[in-house]
Amino acid sequence: MDDAWIPVRAGLEDELARLGAGDALVVSEPDPPGDSSARKGGLLGRLRSRPATSVRYVQFRRLDDVRIAAECVGHAYREITAEQDARLIQLGWSPPQGLYEYQSDNFVRLFPAADAARAAQVGVEALGVLGGDAATAWTWERISD
C-alpha cells in the first residue's frame, strides 16, 4: 500500500471500530459532476437495477457482535477489468454471488468485528486496485440502523 493511503486506512479503521450492530459505512468517490445517479449498490440495497457507474466504493456493515461484512463495487455497478477482478480475488474478496452465506452483486469479504484494522487495510487496497487515488476527496457516509 502506498503511504498516501495511510490516513484513509487509519480513518476507516477508526470508523469500523465504532460501528454498532446494523450500522453501515460507505467510502466512495463523489458522484461525477451533474450525475446524481452514480450511487452505490449491494449491502445497502441501493440501485440493484442501475447500470454500471464509474464510482469506486467500499462499504461495510456490522452484521452482529462478531462480524463485519465488507463489499467492494462489483461488475453490476462498474466496469472491472480481468486484471482488477483477479487482483481483488487474490486479496481474498469473493466474487459477486460467490459467498454462500452472504449474497451480493459486489465483491464480498467477512471479517471478525474485532479485526477492524484488517478490514480497513483490505478496503483501501481494493480502492487502489480499482484505480482509486488516495488524494481523492472520498465521501464517508455512515448509516445507523
DSSP file with accessible surface (Angstrom, degrees, kcal/mol):
  #  RESIDUE AA STRUCTURE BP1 BP2  ACC     N-H-->O    O-->H-N    N-H-->O    O-->H-N    TCO  KAPPA ALPHA  PHI   PSI    X-CA   Y-CA   Z-CA
    1    1 A M              0   0   96      0, 0.0     2,-0.1     0, 0.0   124,-0.1   0.000 360.0 360.0 360.0 131.7    0.0    0.0    0.0
    2    2 A D    >   -     0   0  107      1,-0.1     3,-2.1     3,-0.0     4,-0.3  -0.369 360.0-120.3 -62.9 141.1    1.3    3.4   -1.0
    3    3 A D  G >  S+     0   0  126      1,-0.3     3,-1.6     2,-0.2    -1,-0.1   0.770 109.2  72.2 -57.2 -26.1    1.9    5.7    2.1
    4    4 A A  G 3  S+     0   0   54      1,-0.3     4,-0.4     2,-0.1    -1,-0.3   0.765  92.3  57.4 -62.0 -23.3   -0.6    8.2    0.7
    5    5 A W  G <> S+     0   0   20     -3,-2.1     4,-2.9     1,-0.2    -1,-0.3   0.603  80.5  91.0 -81.6 -11.8   -3.3    5.7    1.7
    6    6 A I  H <> S+     0   0   74     -3,-1.6     4,-2.9    -4,-0.3     5,-0.2   0.914  86.4  46.9 -56.3 -46.9   -2.3    5.6    5.4
    7    7 A P  H  > S+     0   0   93      0, 0.0     4,-2.3     0, 0.0    -1,-0.2   0.900 113.8  49.0 -63.8 -35.6   -4.6    8.4    6.5
    8    8 A V  H  > S+     0   0   17     -4,-0.4     4,-2.5     2,-0.2    -2,-0.2   0.948 113.4  46.7 -65.8 -46.0   -7.5    6.9    4.6
    9    9 A R  H  X S+     0   0   50     -4,-2.9     4,-2.9     1,-0.2     5,-0.2   0.926 112.5  49.9 -61.5 -44.0   -6.8    3.5    6.2
   10   10 A A  H  X S+     0   0   44     -4,-2.9     4,-2.2    -5,-0.3    -1,-0.2   0.922 112.1  47.2 -63.5 -43.1   -6.5    4.9    9.7
   11   11 A G  H  X S+     0   0   28     -4,-2.3     4,-2.3    -5,-0.2    -1,-0.2   0.906 112.9  49.5 -64.2 -39.4   -9.7    6.8    9.4
   12   12 A L  H  X S+     0   0    1     -4,-2.5     4,-2.8     2,-0.2     5,-0.2   0.929 109.2  51.4 -66.1 -43.7  -11.5    3.8    8.1
   13   13 A E  H  X S+     0   0   68     -4,-2.9     4,-2.2     1,-0.2    -2,-0.2   0.932 110.6  49.3 -58.7 -44.3  -10.2    1.6   10.9
   14   14 A D  H  X S+     0   0   84     -4,-2.2     4,-1.0     1,-0.2    -1,-0.2   0.931 112.9  46.6 -61.5 -45.4  -11.4    4.1   13.5
   15   15 A E  H >< S+     0   0   43     -4,-2.3     3,-0.5     1,-0.2     4,-0.5   0.908 111.9  50.5 -64.4 -42.3  -14.9    4.3   11.9
   16   16 A L  H >< S+     0   0    0     -4,-2.8     3,-1.1     1,-0.2    -1,-0.2   0.886 105.2  56.6 -65.1 -36.9  -15.2    0.5   11.6
   17   17 A A  H 3< S+     0   0   64     -4,-2.2    -1,-0.2     1,-0.2    -2,-0.2   0.786 109.1  48.2 -65.4 -23.9  -14.2    0.0   15.3
   18   18 A R  T << S+     0   0  129     -4,-1.0    -1,-0.2    -3,-0.5    -2,-0.2   0.455  81.6 119.2 -97.3  -1.7  -17.1    2.3   16.3
   19   19 A L    <   -     0   0    3     -3,-1.1     2,-0.2    -4,-0.5     3,-0.1  -0.445  52.5-148.0 -66.2 133.8  -19.8    0.7   14.1
   20   20 A G    >   -     0   0   28     -2,-0.2     3,-2.6     1,-0.1    42,-0.4  -0.565  41.4 -67.5 -92.7 165.7  -22.7   -0.7   16.2
   21   21 A A  T 3  S+     0   0   58      1,-0.3   124,-0.2    -2,-0.2    42,-0.2  -0.282 125.8  14.5 -55.0 128.2  -24.7   -3.8   15.1
   22   22 A G  T 3  S+     0   0    9     40,-3.4    -1,-0.3     1,-0.3     2,-0.1   0.225  97.8 125.7  89.7 -13.9  -26.7   -2.9   12.0
   23   23 A D    <   -     0   0   23     -3,-2.6    39,-2.5   121,-0.1    -1,-0.3  -0.441  41.8-160.5 -77.0 154.2  -24.7    0.2   11.3
   24   24 A A  E     -AB  61 143A   0    119,-3.1   119,-2.9    37,-0.2     2,-0.4  -0.918  11.1-160.1-134.0 158.5  -23.0    0.7    7.9
   25   25 A L  E     -AB  60 142A   1     35,-2.5    35,-2.8    -2,-0.3     2,-0.5  -0.993   4.7-166.0-140.1 130.8  -20.2    2.8    6.4
   26   26 A V  E     -AB  59 141A   0    115,-2.5   115,-2.7    -2,-0.4     2,-0.5  -0.980   1.6-170.0-118.8 127.8  -19.7    3.7    2.7
   27   27 A V  E     +AB  58 140A   1     31,-2.9    31,-2.2    -2,-0.5     2,-0.3  -0.981  29.3 147.9-115.9 118.4  -16.4    5.2    1.5
   28   28 A S  E     -AB  57 139A   1    111,-2.3   111,-3.9    -2,-0.5    29,-0.2  -0.941  51.0 -93.6-146.0 164.7  -16.8    6.3   -2.1
   29   29 A E        -     0   0   29     27,-2.0   109,-0.1    -2,-0.3    26,-0.0  -0.478  58.2 -95.0 -69.4 153.1  -15.7    8.8   -4.7
   30   30 A P        -     0   0   62      0, 0.0    26,-0.1     0, 0.0    -1,-0.1  -0.325  51.8 -87.8 -63.5 154.4  -18.0   11.7   -5.0
   31   31 A D        -     0   0   61      1,-0.1     3,-0.1    -3,-0.1     5,-0.1  -0.362  54.4 -95.5 -57.8 143.6  -20.7   11.4   -7.7
   32   32 A P    >   -     0   0   34      0, 0.0     3,-2.4     0, 0.0     6,-0.2  -0.301  58.5 -79.6 -57.8 147.3  -19.4   12.7  -11.1
   33   33 A P  T 3  S+     0   0  135      0, 0.0     3,-0.0     0, 0.0     0, 0.0  -0.235 117.3   6.3 -52.7 130.3  -20.4   16.3  -11.6
   34   34 A G  T 3  S+     0   0   95     -3,-0.1     2,-0.4     1,-0.1     3,-0.1   0.555 107.4 102.2  75.4   8.9  -24.0   16.5  -12.8
   35   35 A D    X   +     0   0   58     -3,-2.4     3,-1.0     1,-0.1    -1,-0.1  -0.732  31.2 162.3-129.1  84.9  -24.7   12.8  -12.2
   36   36 A S  T 3  S+     0   0   82     -2,-0.4    -1,-0.1     1,-0.2    -5,-0.0   0.513  70.2  74.2 -78.4  -2.4  -26.6   12.1   -9.1
   37   37 A S  T 3   +     0   0   49      1,-0.1     2,-1.9    -3,-0.1    -1,-0.2   0.594  67.1  98.2 -84.7  -9.2  -27.5    8.6  -10.4
   38   38 A A    <   +     0   0    1     -3,-1.0     2,-0.2    -6,-0.2    -1,-0.1  -0.559  59.6 143.4 -80.8  83.0  -23.9    7.3   -9.8
   39   39 A R        -     0   0  112     -2,-1.9     2,-0.2    -8,-0.1    16,-0.1  -0.549  49.8 -90.8-116.4-176.3  -24.6    5.6   -6.5
   40   40 A K        -     0   0   13     -2,-0.2     2,-0.2    16,-0.0    -1,-0.1  -0.596  33.8-169.4 -98.6 153.9  -23.7    2.6   -4.6
   41   41 A G        +     0   0    0     -2,-0.2     2,-0.4     4,-0.1     3,-0.4  -0.576  42.7  55.3-123.4-170.8  -25.3   -0.8   -4.6
   42   42 A G  S >  S+     0   0    0      4,-0.4     3,-3.3     1,-0.2     4,-0.2  -0.677 102.1  20.4  92.6-130.9  -25.1   -4.0   -2.6
   43   43 A L  T 3  S+     0   0   22     -2,-0.4    -1,-0.2     1,-0.3    17,-0.0   0.735 121.7  55.5 -58.8 -26.4  -25.5   -4.3    1.1
   44   44 A L  T 3  S-     0   0   33     -3,-0.4    -1,-0.3     2,-0.1    -2,-0.1   0.480 109.3-123.4 -85.0   0.3  -27.3   -1.1    1.5
   45   45 A G    <   +     0   0   50     -3,-3.3     2,-0.4     1,-0.2     3,-0.3   0.776  57.3 153.2  69.4  27.6  -29.9   -2.3   -1.0
   46   46 A R        -     0   0   59      1,-0.2    -4,-0.4    -4,-0.2    -1,-0.2  -0.754  59.7 -16.9 -96.9 134.9  -29.4    0.7   -3.3
   47   47 A L    >   +     0   0   35     -2,-0.4     3,-1.5    -6,-0.2    -1,-0.2   0.820  62.6 168.8  53.7  46.8  -29.9    0.7   -7.0
   48   48 A R  T 3  S+     0   0  118     -3,-0.3    -1,-0.1     1,-0.3    -2,-0.1   0.787  80.6  43.8 -60.1 -25.3  -30.0   -3.0   -7.7
   49   49 A S  T 3  S+     0   0  119      2,-0.0    -1,-0.3     0, 0.0    -2,-0.1   0.347  87.9 115.1-105.3   8.7  -31.3   -2.3  -11.2
   50   50 A R    <   -     0   0  104     -3,-1.5     3,-0.1     1,-0.1   -12,-0.0  -0.434  68.0-110.5 -77.4 152.4  -29.0    0.6  -12.2
   51   51 A P        -     0   0  104      0, 0.0    -1,-0.1     0, 0.0    25,-0.1  -0.235  53.3 -67.2 -71.4 169.7  -26.4    0.4  -15.0
   52   52 A A        -     0   0   52     23,-0.1    26,-0.3    26,-0.1     2,-0.3  -0.191  55.9-162.2 -57.3 146.9  -22.7    0.3  -14.3
   53   53 A T        -     0   0   22     24,-6.0    26,-0.3     2,-0.2    -1,-0.1  -0.859  27.4-124.4-129.5 164.9  -21.3    3.5  -12.9
   54   54 A S  S    S+     0   0   68     -2,-0.3     2,-0.3    24,-0.1    24,-0.1   0.514  72.1 115.6 -88.2  -5.1  -17.8    5.0  -12.6
   55   55 A V        -     0   0    1     22,-0.2     2,-0.4   -16,-0.1    -2,-0.2  -0.497  54.7-149.5 -72.4 128.0  -17.9    5.5   -8.9
   56   56 A R        +     0   0   51     -2,-0.3   -27,-2.0   -26,-0.1     2,-0.3  -0.791  29.7 157.3 -91.4 139.4  -15.5    3.4   -6.8
   57   57 A Y  E     -A   28   0A   0     -2,-0.4    16,-2.2   -29,-0.2     2,-0.3  -0.996  33.3-158.5-157.8 157.2  -16.5    2.4   -3.4
   58   58 A V  E     -AC  27  72A   0    -31,-2.2   -31,-2.9    -2,-0.3     2,-0.3  -0.962  20.5-170.0-128.1 147.5  -16.2    0.0   -0.5
   59   59 A Q  E     -AC  26  71A   0     12,-2.7    12,-3.0    -2,-0.3     2,-0.4  -0.987   5.0-162.7-141.4 151.8  -18.9   -0.4    2.1
   60   60 A F  E     -AC  25  70A   0    -35,-2.8   -35,-2.5    -2,-0.3     2,-0.4  -0.971   3.6-169.8-135.3 145.5  -19.1   -2.2    5.4
   61   61 A R  E     -AC  24  69A  54      8,-2.3     8,-2.9    -2,-0.4     2,-0.9  -0.992  24.4-133.0-138.2 130.0  -21.9   -3.3    7.7
   62   62 A R  E     - C   0  68A  41    -39,-2.5   -40,-3.4   -42,-0.4     6,-0.2  -0.723  24.6-172.9 -78.8 107.4  -21.6   -4.6   11.2
   63   63 A L        -     0   0   51      4,-1.8     2,-0.2    -2,-0.9    -1,-0.2   0.882  58.6 -38.6 -73.0 -38.7  -23.8   -7.7   11.0
   64   64 A D  S    S-     0   0   48      3,-1.2     3,-0.2    -3,-0.1    -1,-0.1  -0.815  86.0 -55.8-164.1-160.7  -23.8   -8.5   14.7
   65   65 A D  S    S+     0   0  128     -2,-0.2     3,-0.1     1,-0.2    -3,-0.0   0.673 131.5  32.6 -72.0 -14.6  -21.5   -8.6   17.6
   66   66 A V  S    S+     0   0   94      1,-0.1    47,-2.0    47,-0.1     2,-0.4   0.566 109.1  58.2-121.5  -9.0  -18.9  -10.7   15.9
   67   67 A R  E     - D   0 112A  97     45,-0.3    -4,-1.8    -3,-0.2    -3,-1.2  -0.970  45.0-167.0-135.7 144.9  -18.9  -10.0   12.1
   68   68 A I  E     -CD  62 111A   0     43,-2.8    43,-2.7    -2,-0.4     2,-0.5  -0.990  17.6-148.4-119.8 129.5  -18.4   -7.2    9.7
   69   69 A A  E     -CD  61 110A   0     -8,-2.9    -8,-2.3    -2,-0.4     2,-0.4  -0.856  14.6-164.6 -95.1 132.4  -19.4   -7.6    6.0
   70   70 A A  E     -CD  60 109A   0     39,-3.3    39,-2.2    -2,-0.5     2,-0.4  -0.941   4.5-170.6-116.7 140.9  -17.3   -5.7    3.5
   71   71 A E  E     -CD  59 108A   1    -12,-3.0   -12,-2.7    -2,-0.4     2,-0.4  -0.989   8.5-162.9-131.3 143.2  -18.3   -5.1   -0.1
   72   72 A C  E     -CD  58 107A   0     35,-2.0    35,-2.3    -2,-0.4   -14,-0.2  -0.975  46.9 -83.2-121.1 136.5  -16.3   -3.7   -3.0
   73   73 A V        -     0   0    0    -16,-2.2     2,-0.2    -2,-0.4    33,-0.1  -0.007  54.5-154.5 -41.8 134.0  -18.1   -2.4   -6.0
   74   74 A G    >>  -     0   0    0     32,-0.1     3,-2.0    21,-0.1     4,-1.2  -0.498  32.6 -84.5-108.6-178.7  -18.9   -5.3   -8.4
   75   75 A H  T 34 S+     0   0   83      1,-0.3    31,-0.1     2,-0.2   -23,-0.1   0.740 119.3  67.0 -58.2 -28.0  -19.5   -5.8  -12.1
   76   76 A A  T 34 S+     0   0   43     29,-0.8    -1,-0.3     1,-0.2     3,-0.1   0.735 115.4  26.6 -68.0 -20.0  -23.1   -4.8  -11.8
   77   77 A Y  T <4 S+     0   0    2     -3,-2.0   -24,-6.0     1,-0.3     2,-0.3   0.493 127.9  24.9-120.4  -9.3  -22.2   -1.2  -10.9
   78   78 A R  S  < S-     0   0   27     -4,-1.2     2,-0.4   -26,-0.3    -1,-0.3  -0.984  77.1-107.7-156.9 144.0  -18.8   -0.7  -12.5
   79   79 A E        -     0   0  171     -2,-0.3     2,-0.4   -26,-0.3    -3,-0.1  -0.645  40.9-171.5 -74.1 125.6  -16.7   -2.0  -15.4
   80   80 A I        -     0   0   21     -2,-0.4    50,-0.1    -5,-0.1    -2,-0.0  -0.983  17.0-128.7-123.8 130.5  -13.9   -4.0  -13.9
   81   81 A T     >  -     0   0   65     -2,-0.4     4,-2.7     1,-0.1     5,-0.2  -0.302  24.8-111.9 -73.5 162.7  -11.0   -5.4  -15.9
   82   82 A A  H  > S+     0   0   76      1,-0.2     4,-2.6     2,-0.2     5,-0.2   0.875 120.4  52.9 -60.4 -36.8  -10.0   -9.0  -15.8
   83   83 A E  H  > S+     0   0  144      2,-0.2     4,-2.3     1,-0.2    -1,-0.2   0.909 110.0  46.2 -66.7 -42.4   -6.8   -7.9  -14.1
   84   84 A Q  H  > S+     0   0   35      2,-0.2     4,-2.6     1,-0.2     5,-0.2   0.924 112.4  51.6 -64.7 -43.4   -8.7   -6.0  -11.4
   85   85 A D  H  X S+     0   0   38     -4,-2.7     4,-2.2     1,-0.2    -2,-0.2   0.945 111.5  46.5 -56.5 -50.4  -11.0   -8.9  -10.9
   86   86 A A  H  X S+     0   0   60     -4,-2.6     4,-2.4     1,-0.2    -1,-0.2   0.893 112.3  50.4 -62.5 -40.0   -8.1  -11.3  -10.5
   87   87 A R  H  X S+     0   0  103     -4,-2.3     4,-1.9     2,-0.2    -1,-0.2   0.908 109.0  50.8 -68.0 -40.5   -6.3   -9.0   -8.0
   88   88 A L  H  <>S+     0   0    0     -4,-2.6     5,-2.3     2,-0.2    -1,-0.2   0.935 112.2  47.0 -62.0 -43.3   -9.4   -8.5   -5.9
   89   89 A I  H ><5S+     0   0   73     -4,-2.2     3,-1.9     1,-0.2    -2,-0.2   0.918 109.2  54.5 -64.9 -39.2   -9.9  -12.3   -5.7
   90   90 A Q  H 3<5S+     0   0  142     -4,-2.4    -1,-0.2     1,-0.3    -2,-0.2   0.859 103.5  56.7 -61.7 -32.7   -6.2  -12.6   -4.8
   91   91 A L  T 3<5S-     0   0   19     -4,-1.9    -1,-0.3    -5,-0.1    -2,-0.2   0.456 129.9 -97.3 -78.1  -0.9   -6.7  -10.2   -2.0
   92   92 A G  T < 5S+     0   0   37     -3,-1.9     2,-0.3     1,-0.3    -3,-0.2   0.467  75.6 142.9 101.7   2.7   -9.4  -12.5   -0.6
   93   93 A W      < -     0   0    4     -5,-2.3    -1,-0.3    -6,-0.2    16,-0.2  -0.583  48.0-131.2 -75.0 137.0  -12.6  -10.9   -1.9
   94   94 A S  B     -E  108   0A  29     14,-3.3    14,-2.1    -2,-0.3     5,-0.1  -0.700  30.3-110.6 -82.4 138.8  -15.2  -13.4   -3.0
   95   95 A P    >   -     0   0   53      0, 0.0     3,-2.7     0, 0.0     4,-0.3  -0.213  52.9 -66.6 -65.6 161.3  -16.6  -12.6   -6.5
   96   96 A P  T 3  S+     0   0   35      0, 0.0     9,-0.2     0, 0.0    11,-0.1  -0.217 125.4   5.2 -49.7 135.4  -20.2  -11.3   -6.8
   97   97 A Q  T 3  S+     0   0   88      7,-2.2     8,-0.1     9,-0.4     6,-0.1   0.580 104.1 111.8  63.5  15.5  -22.7  -14.0   -5.8
   98   98 A G    <   +     0   0   44     -3,-2.7     2,-0.7     6,-0.2     5,-0.1   0.479  51.5  78.2 -98.7  -3.0  -19.7  -16.2   -4.8
   99   99 A L    >   -     0   0   27      3,-0.4     3,-1.4    -4,-0.3    -2,-0.1  -0.917  64.7-156.2-112.3 112.4  -20.1  -16.3   -1.0
  100  100 A Y  T 3  S+     0   0  212     -2,-0.7     3,-0.2     1,-0.3    -1,-0.2   0.890  91.3  45.3 -54.0 -47.5  -22.8  -18.7    0.1
  101  101 A E  T 3  S+     0   0  114      1,-0.2    -1,-0.3     2,-0.0     2,-0.2   0.541 122.7  34.4 -81.3  -2.6  -23.6  -17.1    3.4
  102  102 A Y  S <  S-     0   0   40     -3,-1.4    -3,-0.4     2,-0.1     2,-0.3  -0.722  73.8-163.7-153.5  95.3  -23.7  -13.6    2.1
  103  103 A Q        +     0   0   99     -3,-0.2     2,-0.3    -2,-0.2    -3,-0.1  -0.630  22.7 150.0 -85.7 137.4  -25.0  -13.0   -1.5
  104  104 A S        -     0   0    1     -2,-0.3    -7,-2.2     2,-0.2    -6,-0.2  -0.983  54.8-126.3-159.6 156.1  -24.3   -9.7   -3.2
  105  105 A D  S    S+     0   0   41     -2,-0.3   -29,-0.8    -9,-0.2   -28,-0.2   0.462  96.7  70.1 -80.1  -5.4  -23.7   -8.1   -6.6
  106  106 A N  S    S-     0   0    0    -32,-0.2    -9,-0.4   -11,-0.1   -33,-0.2  -0.622 101.6 -87.3-102.9 169.2  -20.5   -6.8   -5.2
  107  107 A F  E     -D   72   0A   0    -35,-2.3   -35,-2.0    -2,-0.2     2,-0.4  -0.538  55.2-156.2 -69.3 144.5  -17.2   -8.5   -4.2
  108  108 A V  E     +DE  71  94A   2    -14,-2.1   -14,-3.3   -37,-0.2     2,-0.3  -0.963  24.6 173.9-133.8 146.0  -17.6   -9.6   -0.6
  109  109 A R  E     -D   70   0A  46    -39,-2.2   -39,-3.3    -2,-0.4     2,-0.4  -0.984  18.3-146.9-142.4 145.7  -15.4  -10.4    2.5
  110  110 A L  E     -D   69   0A  47     -2,-0.3   -41,-0.2   -41,-0.2   -43,-0.0  -0.926  19.0-175.3-111.1 140.0  -16.4  -11.1    6.0
  111  111 A F  E     -D   68   0A   6    -43,-2.7   -43,-2.8    -2,-0.4     2,-0.1  -0.962  34.3-101.4-129.8 150.2  -14.2  -10.1    9.0
  112  112 A P  E >   -D   67   0A  76      0, 0.0     3,-2.3     0, 0.0   -45,-0.3  -0.469  36.8-123.4 -62.9 141.0  -14.3  -10.6   12.7
  113  113 A A  T 3  S+     0   0   12    -47,-2.0     3,-0.4     1,-0.3   -46,-0.1   0.832 111.7  60.5 -58.9 -29.6  -15.7   -7.4   14.2
  114  114 A A  T 3  S+     0   0  104    -48,-0.3     3,-0.3     1,-0.2    -1,-0.3   0.574  91.6  71.6 -73.8  -7.7  -12.5   -7.2   16.4
  115  115 A D    <>  +     0   0   64     -3,-2.3     4,-2.1     1,-0.2    -1,-0.2  -0.286  50.4 138.5-107.5  50.2  -10.4   -7.0   13.2
  116  116 A A  H  > S+     0   0    7     -3,-0.4     4,-2.6    -2,-0.2     5,-0.2   0.854  70.1  60.2 -60.6 -32.8  -11.3   -3.5   12.0
  117  117 A A  H  > S+     0   0   40     -3,-0.3     4,-2.3     1,-0.2    -1,-0.2   0.933 107.4  43.4 -63.1 -44.9   -7.6   -2.9   11.1
  118  118 A R  H  > S+     0   0   94      2,-0.2     4,-2.6    -3,-0.2     5,-0.2   0.911 113.4  51.7 -67.6 -41.8   -7.5   -5.8    8.6
  119  119 A A  H  X S+     0   0    0     -4,-2.1     4,-2.2     1,-0.2    -2,-0.2   0.921 111.5  47.7 -61.0 -41.6  -10.9   -4.8    7.2
  120  120 A A  H  X S+     0   0    0     -4,-2.6     4,-2.4     2,-0.2     5,-0.2   0.920 111.2  50.9 -65.3 -43.0   -9.7   -1.2    6.7
  121  121 A Q  H  X S+     0   0   42     -4,-2.3     4,-2.2     1,-0.2    -2,-0.2   0.942 112.6  45.2 -59.7 -48.8   -6.5   -2.4    5.1
  122  122 A V  H  X S+     0   0    0     -4,-2.6     4,-2.3     1,-0.2    -1,-0.2   0.884 110.5  56.1 -65.4 -36.1   -8.3   -4.6    2.6
  123  123 A G  H  X S+     0   0    0     -4,-2.2     4,-2.0    -5,-0.2    -2,-0.2   0.942 110.3  42.3 -62.4 -46.9  -10.8   -1.9    1.9
  124  124 A V  H  X S+     0   0    1     -4,-2.4     4,-2.2     1,-0.2    -1,-0.2   0.872 111.5  56.0 -71.8 -31.9   -8.2    0.7    0.9
  125  125 A E  H  X S+     0   0   44     -4,-2.2     4,-2.5    -5,-0.2    -1,-0.2   0.918 107.2  50.7 -61.6 -40.0   -6.3   -2.0   -1.1
  126  126 A A  H  X S+     0   0    0     -4,-2.3     4,-2.1     2,-0.2    -2,-0.2   0.922 108.2  51.0 -63.7 -43.8   -9.4   -2.6   -3.1
  127  127 A L  H  <>S+     0   0    1     -4,-2.0     5,-2.9     1,-0.2    -1,-0.2   0.915 111.6  48.8 -60.4 -39.3   -9.9    1.1   -3.8
  128  128 A G  H ><5S+     0   0   31     -4,-2.2     3,-1.8     3,-0.2    -2,-0.2   0.912 107.4  53.9 -65.6 -42.6   -6.3    1.2   -5.1
  129  129 A V  H 3<5S+     0   0   31     -4,-2.5    -1,-0.2     1,-0.3    -2,-0.2   0.887 106.0  54.4 -58.6 -37.3   -6.8   -1.9   -7.2
  130  130 A L  T 3<5S-     0   0    0     -4,-2.1    -1,-0.3    -5,-0.2    -2,-0.2   0.420 128.1 -98.6 -80.4   3.8   -9.8   -0.2   -8.9
  131  131 A G  T < 5 +     0   0   47     -3,-1.8    -3,-0.2     1,-0.2    -2,-0.1   0.587  68.8 157.4  93.2  10.2   -7.6    2.8   -9.7
  132  132 A G      < -     0   0   11     -5,-2.9     2,-0.5    -6,-0.2    -1,-0.2  -0.313  36.0-134.0 -67.5 154.0   -8.7    5.0   -6.8
  133  133 A D    >   -     0   0   95      1,-0.1     3,-2.2  -129,-0.0    -1,-0.1  -0.939   5.3-140.9-112.7 129.0   -6.3    7.8   -5.8
  134  134 A A  T 3  S+     0   0   13     -2,-0.5     4,-0.2     1,-0.3    -1,-0.1   0.798 102.5  61.8 -58.1 -27.3   -5.6    8.3   -2.1
  135  135 A A  T 3  S+     0   0   87      2,-0.1    -1,-0.3    -3,-0.0  -130,-0.0   0.561  78.4 116.6 -78.9  -5.7   -5.7   12.1   -2.6
  136  136 A T  S <  S-     0   0   40     -3,-2.2     2,-2.1     1,-0.1    -4,-0.0  -0.284  80.1-114.5 -59.9 145.7   -9.4   11.9   -3.8
  137  137 A A        -     0   0   81   -107,-0.0    -1,-0.1     2,-0.0    -2,-0.1  -0.567  44.9-155.7 -79.5  76.4  -11.9   13.7   -1.5
  138  138 A W        -     0   0   21     -2,-2.1     2,-0.5    -4,-0.2  -109,-0.2  -0.268   8.8-128.0 -59.0 142.1  -13.5   10.4   -0.5
  139  139 A T  E     -B   28   0A  57   -111,-3.9  -111,-2.3     2,-0.0     2,-0.6  -0.809  19.4-159.8 -92.7 129.1  -17.1   10.6    0.6
  140  140 A W  E     -B   27   0A  96     -2,-0.5     2,-0.5  -113,-0.2  -113,-0.2  -0.957  10.8-179.0-113.2 118.5  -17.8    9.0    4.0
  141  141 A E  E     -B   26   0A  63   -115,-2.7  -115,-2.5    -2,-0.6     2,-0.5  -0.958   6.8-167.0-123.8 114.9  -21.4    8.1    4.7
  142  142 A R  E     -B   25   0A  89     -2,-0.5     2,-0.5  -117,-0.2  -117,-0.2  -0.868   4.5-167.4-101.9 132.3  -22.3    6.5    8.0
  143  143 A I  E     -B   24   0A  50   -119,-2.9  -119,-3.1    -2,-0.5     2,-0.4  -0.974   6.0-153.9-124.5 121.0  -25.8    4.9    8.2
  144  144 A S              0   0   83     -2,-0.5  -121,-0.1  -121,-0.2  -122,-0.1  -0.787 360.0 360.0 -97.3 139.6  -27.2    3.9   11.6
  145  145 A D              0   0  146     -2,-0.4  -122,-0.1  -124,-0.2    -1,-0.0  -0.369 360.0 360.0 -77.4 360.0  -29.8    1.2   11.8
